[in-house]
Structure formats: C-alpha cells, structure tokens
Amino acid sequence: MRSTTYLTAAACAAVLLGVTAPAQAAPAAPEAAAGPATAKPAADFNGDGYPDLAVGAPNAKIDGLKRAGLVSIAYGSATGLQYDKQQHISRATPGVPGEPAANTEWGIQASHGDLDGDGYDDLLISDSRSMIVLWGGKDGLSGGSEVPSGEGTEQSPAVRSAWHRIGDVNGDGKADIVGAAQVGPSESQSQWGVGMLYGPFDRSSGKPAAIAFRDTEAEDGVAVSNAELGDMTGDGIDDVVAMGSGPTHAFEARVLKGTRTGLVPGGTIDSRHRGAFGDLNGDGYQDFVGTPQGYDAKYHGGITVTYGGPDGVSKTLPARAYDQDSPGVPGVNEKGDRWGTDIAVADLDKDGYGDIVVGASWEGATDPATAVSGSVTLLRGSRSGVTTEGAKVLTQNSKGVPSTSEKSDHFGEAVTVVDADKNGKPEVYVGGNGEDTFVGRVWQLPTGADGITGTGAKSFNLGGGYGSAHFGSYFAK
C-alpha cells in the first residue's frame, strides 16, 4: 500500500484547463434529440406527493451549546412550502443518534433519497465525523441511524469525507451512498478513492446491503475528496463525478460511469469541489456544471459546463468555461467573489432546456457597506447549450426581493430549485447564511418565462433562540 498525501480543497491550487472558448454558446446539439433528461426528483419525506426542502443551520445553538447545529425541514403542500411550521432536527431530537456538542457544527452537508426502499425519502446528514440517516415516513422525518463508517480495508473502506451523495450507481433500483473513502492506516498514509455503500439500508442498524471501493488513485489518477451523482450517459444509471487531487496535487475530476458491474471510466471534467447536473441542450443527456476555481480570497470564481453523452463526457460538444468577464454574463470578475459558491440546474422558463443558477456568496461591491453581500446569476439553456442571452443577476437590492444587500449577508451561499406546490412553476431558493449577523435566511424567488424574478419573492428564517445559526448554509440535494 503506497503512501500518498491527501490535500483538502482549501489547500490545493486551482487549475483552469483549456476550455475557455468564446462563451456565447456551444456547438449545435445532435439533430436527433432524445428529449430532456430526467433530473433527480426533489425530496418527499412524508410521501404526500409534494416536494420538501431541508435547510442546514450548522452553527445553531442547541440546549445552550453554541455551534452544535441542526437541519430544518419545510414540507411542501398545495400552497407551497410550509416554512411557518418548520421541523427542526438536531442531535438533541429524540431518536437521533448521539448528543449535541458545542463547536461540532453538526451537519455541513446533506443528501436525500429512499435508502431503505419503503417509498419515503430519507435524509443523510454528513460531516467529518459521521453519517446519520433520518428516516422518512407518513408523518415526515423521525428517528435515525448512524451509517457504519468502515474500518479502512478493501472490504470496509473508511468513508471519512463530509461530502456524499445518494443515487443508484449499479442500476438495481436501490438508492446507494457514494463518496470519498480511504483504505489504509491513516489519512496521510492511505489510498483515497470512491466508496460505494449499496442499498437498501437496514433501518435499525444503518448498515448497507453491500460495500465496494474503487482505488481512483491507481486506476484513474485522482485522490477523491468529493463526488457528485447524475446520469450523464442517459442509460438510467447514475454516474459519478469524482473530484480530488491528481499526481501533481492540482485538482482534477473524472467521470466514472455507473454500470451493473461497477464503475468504468467516462472522461475528464474540469471541476474541483462541487457541481450540479441538468440537461442544458435537451439532447437527453445530463450535463455537468462544476467549479474549477477554489474559494480562497484571491479567486473571482467561475463555472465549467461539460456536456454528457452515451460515453459519459460528450465527444462532440466541447466543454465551456464562464465567469463574470465572459461576454454577455452580468457583472465583472473581482477578487474573492467566489462566483460559483453553489450551483443549481433546472428548466425555469419551461422551454425544455435546463437553466443554471450560480450563487456568488462573496460577491463584492464598490460600496464597503455592501461588500460580501452576495448575488445569484441566471444563465439559460438552449438547443445549442448554454447561452448568455437573457442572462440576469439578482441581489437583495433587486426589485421585489425582501431585505437589502448588507455587508457579509452571503446571499447565494446555497441555491436549489423546488416546485413545492407542484403547480409547474418551480421556485429558486437562495440561502444567505450571513443575513442578520449570521442568523441566516432563505429566499424564495419565483420563476417564469424570463427565468427568475424578484417580483413576488418571499423569505423565511429559523425563528428565535438559535443564535448565529448560519441558516441557509446548504440545501439537501
């Protein structure tokens, strides 16, 4: 077992590969379009048919313990999200394993899916110490189980990274947990790759039906620190975008195609930390929007768009890179903007093409009073792929958006899209974990023919008593 050095996202230098062609549009999609690819459905924890939203507040004060953390659930209904009746779950909640502890910031990331196969979505809360499944049911989320983290062997890889996603990567119809995993005696002397915990999961013990490990350092040339799941090949089986450090310690990403017999190579992507899937050109293959830059203060941010195809990465449509200096994109690159803090993809204008919502939670401004206030940018899809025609940017100073842009609001820290009332008009949800002196807030922005608008927007928070909770730090995806 060879020794390697595992670098976190914050420690590695960013590398922007040669995908910076003019940003107006990609080449035309193939003539015979297969129709838009199906995206992962939104969570439905109580099985009532209305999508629900899970929002992270990792710094919430619990039982007087600062930064103990919680997750809040707003359930969908015929009238939209019931955010006035949020369910707050922490490690002080009956049935949830463990106890709340100060400074642990419980839950810095979450994913959803039906892990036990009972027809109700479950919520996976993960951090650097553990993975907890909160089980869905007719009354919503209740109880939980800790997923065994593994022993660091080939048969039981230690799943140590906080970043995990839920999907079906072996095509058996069961939800799996996939993320970075380690085989070896320690983090500094180990092999880092992709760990696959195959469903269904036992509700009482949290154990998966089976477990597997792919040594991506040896097989794919990347020590994985994060993974995203989506079906780029259009075969109904989720594929893995595995991101991490390559042989020169520069960040690299690989597409690993999901098959019934395991993961196989599917191409290279320029992304380093996170991303989102959606069909941007309506050809029936999900595309991947990633973040090639880091989050250090010197980085202005940017996104890369990699088109999917039957072999994973498209062999006919080249990847594209966009930032705020790209022609047609609103704004201008400024040091530390972090344009691409979070990304969501959905068909907002109902034209059959996915649109991109780009969060920039550190967006700067010339007025020091509104520095780091944040923004979200809309880039629209088309038959030829991403276009900057009709692009727009919204802040808290945009017409109709509640509140105003203030220093360190971090509007755009998290973004997602949910049609909570199932009226065919999804809403864009934007987290601003710095709002109200880091109490945090979430904004609901309507959508329509123009994509996204502030007209009719609403906002909500946790309510009092949770301190500087950082509500809106993430949405479960």
C-alpha positions in Angstrom: 0.0 0.0 0.0 1.7 3.2 -1.1 1.8 6.4 0.8 0.1 9.5 -0.6 -0.6 12.9 0.6 -4.3 13.8 0.7 -5.0 17.5 0.1 -8.2 19.2 1.0 -10.0 21.6 -1.4 -8.8 24.6 0.6 -5.2 23.6 0.5 -4.8 23.0 -3.3 -4.2 25.5 -6.0 -6.8 25.8 -8.7 -6.2 24.8 -12.2 -8.3 26.0 -15.1 -7.9 23.7 -18.1 -8.1 24.7 -21.7 -11.9 25.1 -22.0 -12.1 28.9 -22.3 -13.6 29.2 -25.8 -16.0 32.1 -26.5 -18.8 31.9 -24.1 -21.9 32.7 -26.1 -22.9 29.1 -27.0 -21.7 25.6 -27.6 -22.0 24.0 -31.0 -25.4 22.7 -32.0 -26.7 19.6 -30.4 -27.2 16.5 -32.5 -30.0 16.5 -34.9 -31.9 13.6 -33.4 -32.7 15.0 -29.9 -33.8 12.4 -27.3 -35.8 14.9 -25.3 -34.7 16.4 -21.9 -33.0 14.0 -19.5 -34.8 13.3 -16.2 -33.2 15.0 -13.2 -33.2 13.7 -9.7 -36.6 14.4 -8.1 -36.9 16.7 -5.1 -37.2 15.1 -1.7 -40.6 13.9 -0.4 -40.0 12.8 3.2 -43.7 12.3 4.1 -44.9 10.8 0.8 -47.7 13.2 0.2 -46.6 14.0 -3.3 -45.4 17.5 -2.6 -41.6 18.2 -2.6 -40.0 19.2 0.7 -36.9 21.2 1.5 -34.1 20.5 4.0 -32.0 23.5 5.1 -28.8 23.4 7.1 -28.0 25.6 10.1 -24.7 24.1 11.2 -23.9 26.8 13.7 -27.3 26.7 15.6 -27.2 26.9 19.3 -28.8 23.7 20.8 -29.6 23.5 24.5 -27.3 26.4 25.2 -24.4 24.8 23.3 -23.0 27.1 20.6 -22.4 25.9 17.1 -24.0 22.4 17.8 -26.0 22.5 14.6 -29.4 21.5 13.2 -31.3 20.8 10.0 -34.7 22.4 9.3 -37.4 20.8 7.2 -40.0 22.8 5.4 -42.7 20.5 4.0 -44.4 21.1 0.7 -48.2 21.5 0.3 -50.8 22.7 -2.2 -50.0 26.2 -1.1 -46.2 25.8 -1.2 -43.6 25.3 1.5 -45.0 25.4 5.0 -42.0 27.3 6.3 -44.1 28.7 9.2 -44.2 25.1 10.5 -40.6 24.0 10.1 -39.4 20.8 11.7 -36.0 21.4 13.5 -33.9 18.3 14.0 -30.6 18.2 15.9 -28.8 15.6 18.0 -31.0 16.6 20.9 -34.1 15.4 18.9 -35.4 12.0 20.3 -34.4 9.1 18.2 -31.4 10.8 16.6 -28.1 9.0 17.5 -25.6 10.9 19.6 -25.7 14.0 21.7 -25.4 17.7 20.8 -21.9 19.1 21.5 -20.6 22.7 21.3 -18.5 23.6 18.2 -19.2 20.4 16.3 -21.3 22.2 13.7 -23.4 19.1 13.1 -24.2 18.5 9.5 -22.3 20.6 7.0 -23.9 18.7 4.0 -27.0 16.7 3.3 -28.4 14.4 0.6 -31.8 12.8 0.1 -33.1 9.5 -1.3 -35.1 6.4 -0.3 -32.3 4.5 1.4 -34.4 1.7 3.0 -36.8 1.3 0.0 -40.0 1.9 1.9 -41.3 4.6 -0.5 -40.4 7.6 1.6 -37.3 9.7 1.1 -34.7 9.8 3.8 -32.2 12.5 4.8 -28.5 11.8 5.0 -26.7 14.2 7.3 -22.9 14.0 7.0 -19.9 15.7 8.5 -16.3 14.8 9.0 -17.1 12.5 11.9 -20.2 10.5 11.0 -23.1 9.9 8.6 -26.6 9.9 10.1 -29.7 8.8 8.2 -33.0 10.5 9.3 -35.8 8.2 8.2 -38.8 9.3 6.3 -42.4 8.2 6.9 -46.0 9.3 6.6 -45.5 11.9 9.3 -42.2 13.1 7.9 -38.7 12.6 9.2 -38.3 10.8 12.6 -35.6 8.8 14.3 -32.3 8.0 12.7 -29.4 5.5 12.4 -25.7 6.0 12.1 -24.2 4.6 8.9 -21.1 2.5 9.8 -18.0 4.4 8.6 -15.9 1.4 7.8 -12.6 0.1 9.0 -10.2 1.3 6.3 -9.9 -2.1 4.5 -10.7 -3.0 0.9 -13.8 -4.9 2.2 -14.7 -2.0 4.5 -13.3 1.3 3.3 -13.4 4.2 5.8 -15.8 6.8 4.5 -14.3 9.9 6.0 -15.0 12.9 3.9 -18.1 15.0 4.7 -19.2 15.1 1.1 -21.5 12.3 0.0 -24.4 11.9 -2.4 -27.3 9.5 -2.9 -28.1 7.8 -6.2 -28.3 4.5 -8.0 -24.9 3.7 -9.4 -25.4 0.0 -10.1 -28.8 0.1 -11.8 -30.6 -2.2 -9.3 -33.3 0.4 -8.4 -32.0 0.8 -4.9 -30.5 4.1 -3.5 -26.8 4.0 -2.8 -24.5 6.3 -0.8 -21.4 7.3 -2.7 -18.5 9.5 -1.6 -14.8 9.8 -0.9 -13.3 6.8 1.0 -10.0 5.8 2.4 -8.2 2.4 2.6 -5.1 2.5 4.8 -3.9 3.0 8.3 -4.3 6.8 8.4 -5.3 9.8 6.3 -1.6 10.6 5.4 -0.7 7.0 4.5 -3.6 5.7 2.5 -5.3 5.2 -0.8 -8.2 7.6 -1.5 -11.0 6.6 -3.8 -14.7 6.2 -4.2 -16.7 4.3 -1.6 -20.0 2.8 -2.6 -22.5 1.8 0.1 -25.1 -0.1 -1.8 -28.8 -0.1 -0.7 -31.1 -1.0 0.7 -30.0 0.1 4.1 -31.2 -1.5 7.3 -33.4 0.9 9.2 -32.3 -0.3 12.7 -28.5 -0.6 12.2 -27.9 1.8 9.2 -25.9 -1.0 7.5 -25.8 -1.1 3.7 -26.6 -4.3 1.7 -23.1 -4.3 0.4 -20.0 -2.1 0.1 -17.3 -1.5 -2.6 -14.3 0.6 -3.1 -12.6 1.9 -6.3 -9.0 2.9 -5.9 -9.2 6.0 -8.1 -5.6 7.0 -7.3 -4.3 3.8 -9.0 -7.0 3.4 -11.7 -8.0 7.0 -12.5 -5.1 9.2 -11.3 -7.1 11.2 -8.7 -7.3 11.0 -4.9 -11.0 11.7 -4.4 -12.3 14.2 -1.9 -15.8 14.8 -3.2 -18.3 13.2 -5.5 -21.5 14.2 -7.3 -24.0 11.9 -8.9 -26.0 12.2 -12.1 -26.9 10.3 -15.3 -24.6 11.7 -18.0 -24.9 8.7 -20.2 -28.7 8.6 -20.4 -28.9 4.9 -19.5 -30.9 5.3 -16.3 -27.9 4.5 -14.0 -26.3 7.3 -12.1 -22.7 8.2 -13.0 -20.1 9.6 -10.6 -18.1 12.8 -11.0 -15.2 12.1 -8.7 -13.2 15.2 -7.7 -9.8 15.4 -5.9 -6.1 15.9 -6.3 -4.1 14.4 -9.2 -0.5 13.3 -9.3 0.8 16.9 -9.3 -1.6 17.9 -6.5 -3.6 20.0 -8.9 -7.3 19.4 -8.6 -8.8 17.1 -11.3 -12.1 15.3 -11.8 -13.1 12.1 -13.6 -16.5 10.8 -14.8 -17.0 7.2 -13.7 -19.9 5.6 -15.5 -22.3 3.6 -13.4 -22.9 0.1 -14.6 -24.4 -3.1 -13.2 -20.9 -4.5 -12.7 -19.1 -1.4 -11.3 -17.7 2.0 -12.2 -15.9 2.4 -15.5 -14.0 5.5 -16.9 -16.1 8.0 -18.8 -13.9 11.1 -19.4 -12.4 14.1 -17.6 -14.0 17.2 -16.2 -12.6 20.5 -15.0 -14.1 20.8 -11.5 -12.6 20.8 -8.0 -15.3 20.8 -5.3 -18.9 20.6 -6.3 -21.4 20.9 -9.1 -24.9 20.2 -10.5 -26.5 18.1 -13.3 -29.1 19.0 -15.8 -29.9 18.8 -19.5 -28.9 22.2 -20.8 -29.4 21.4 -24.5 -32.4 19.0 -24.5 -30.5 16.1 -26.1 -31.5 13.5 -23.5 -28.1 13.5 -21.6 -27.5 15.3 -18.3 -24.7 17.8 -18.4 -22.4 18.8 -15.5 -21.8 22.3 -14.3 -18.8 22.4 -12.0 -16.5 24.9 -10.2 -12.9 24.9 -11.5 -11.7 27.5 -9.0 -11.2 27.5 -5.3 -12.7 29.6 -2.5 -9.6 31.4 -1.4 -9.8 35.2 -1.2 -7.9 35.7 -4.4 -10.3 33.7 -6.6 -13.0 35.5 -8.5 -14.7 32.2 -9.3 -16.2 30.6 -12.4 -18.0 27.6 -13.7 -17.4 25.0 -16.4 -20.1 23.3 -18.4 -19.3 19.7 -19.6 -21.9 18.1 -21.9 -23.0 14.5 -21.4 -23.2 11.7 -24.0 -23.5 8.0 -24.3 -19.9 7.5 -23.2 -20.1 10.0 -20.3 -18.4 13.2 -21.4 -19.6 14.2 -24.8 -17.1 13.5 -27.6 -18.8 16.1 -30.0 -19.7 19.0 -27.7 -16.6 20.7 -26.1 -16.7 21.9 -22.5 -17.0 25.6 -21.9 -15.9 27.9 -19.1 -17.8 31.0 -17.9 -17.1 33.8 -15.4 -18.3 37.3 -14.9 -15.9 38.6 -17.6 -17.4 36.2 -20.3 -19.3 38.1 -23.0 -23.0 38.5 -22.0 -22.5 37.5 -18.4 -23.6 40.2 -16.0 -21.0 41.7 -13.6 -17.3 41.7 -13.6 -14.6 39.5 -12.1 -13.5 40.8 -8.7 -11.0 39.2 -6.4 -12.8 37.0 -3.9 -16.3 37.0 -5.5 -16.4 33.2 -5.4 -18.8 33.1 -8.4 -20.0 29.5 -8.2 -20.2 29.1 -4.5 -23.1 26.8 -5.2 -24.9 25.8 -8.4 -28.4 24.6 -9.3 -29.7 23.4 -12.7 -33.4 23.3 -13.7 -35.7 24.3 -16.5 -37.0 27.6 -15.0 -38.7 29.0 -18.1 -40.2 25.7 -19.3 -38.7 25.8 -22.7 -37.3 22.2 -22.5 -33.7 23.3 -21.7 -32.1 23.4 -18.2 -31.0 26.8 -16.9 -28.1 27.4 -14.5 -28.4 29.3 -11.2 -25.0 30.5 -10.0 -24.6 31.6 -6.4 -21.8 34.0 -5.5 -22.0 34.5 -1.8 -18.9 36.6 -1.6 -19.8 38.9 -4.4 -18.1 42.3 -3.8 -19.3 45.8 -4.3 -17.7 49.2 -4.6 -19.5 50.3 -1.5 -17.8 48.8 1.6 -21.2 48.7 3.3 -22.4 46.1 0.9 -19.2 44.1 0.3 -19.6 40.3 0.5 -23.4 40.8 0.3 -23.8 38.1 -2.4 -25.7 37.6 -5.6 -27.2 34.9 -7.9 -26.9 34.8 -11.7 -29.1 33.1 -14.2 -27.6 31.6 -17.4 -30.2 30.0 -19.7 -30.1 26.8 -21.7 -30.9 26.4 -25.4 -30.8 23.8 -28.1 -27.2 24.7 -28.7 -26.3 24.6 -25.0 -25.7 27.4 -22.5 -26.3 30.9 -23.9 -25.7 34.2 -22.2 -28.8 35.7 -24.0 -31.3 36.7 -21.3 -28.7 36.3 -18.5 -29.5 38.3 -15.4 -28.2 38.8 -11.8 -30.3 39.3 -8.7 -29.3 40.6 -5.3 -31.3 41.7 -2.2 -31.4 45.1 -3.8 -33.3 43.8 -6.8 -36.9 44.8 -7.2 -39.2 42.6 -5.1 -36.5 40.7 -3.2 -37.1 41.1 0.6 -34.4 42.9 2.7 -31.5 44.8 1.3 -27.9 43.9 0.5 -25.6 44.4 3.5 -22.1 43.6 4.3 -21.5 39.8 4.9 -25.0 38.7 4.1 -23.6 35.9 1.8 -26.8 35.8 -0.3 -26.1 32.9 -2.7 -24.2 30.6 -0.3 -26.6 27.9 -1.3 -29.1 27.6 -4.2 -31.6 25.0 -5.2 -34.8 24.7 -7.2 -38.1 23.1 -5.9 -41.7 23.1 -7.1 -43.1 22.8 -3.6 -46.8 23.2 -4.6 -46.4 21.2 -7.9 -48.1 24.0 -10.0 -45.5 23.6 -12.7 -43.7 26.8 -11.8 -40.6 25.9 -9.7 -39.1 28.3 -7.2 -35.5 29.1 -6.8 -34.4 29.0 -3.1 -31.3 31.1 -2.1 -29.5 30.7 1.2 -27.8 33.7 2.8 -26.2 32.3 6.0 -24.7 35.7 6.9 -28.1 37.6 7.0 -29.0 39.3 10.3 -25.5 38.9 11.8 -25.2 35.3 10.7 -28.6 34.2 12.0 -29.2 33.3 8.3 -32.2 33.4 6.0 -33.7 31.7 2.9 -35.3 33.5 0.0 -37.9 32.0 -2.3 -37.7 33.6 -5.8 -40.5 32.9 -8.4 -39.8 31.7 -11.9 -41.5 32.2 -15.3 -40.9 32.9 -19.0 -38.0 35.3 -18.0 -36.3 32.6 -15.9 -36.1 34.1 -12.4 -37.6 37.2 -10.9 -37.7 39.1 -7.6 -41.3 40.0 -8.1 -43.4 38.2 -5.5 -40.3 36.8 -3.7 -40.6 35.7 0.0 -38.1 34.9 2.7 -38.0 33.0 6.0 -35.7 32.1 8.8 -35.4 29.6 11.7 -37.1 31.7 14.3 -35.5 32.9 17.5 -33.4 31.1 20.1 -30.7 29.5 17.9 -28.1 32.3 17.9 -25.9 32.9 14.9 -27.2 29.6 13.3 -25.9 30.2 9.7 -29.3 29.1 8.5 -29.2 28.7 4.7 -25.6 27.3 4.6 -26.8 24.4 2.4 -29.8 22.7 0.9 -30.1 18.9 0.8 -29.7 17.7 -2.8 
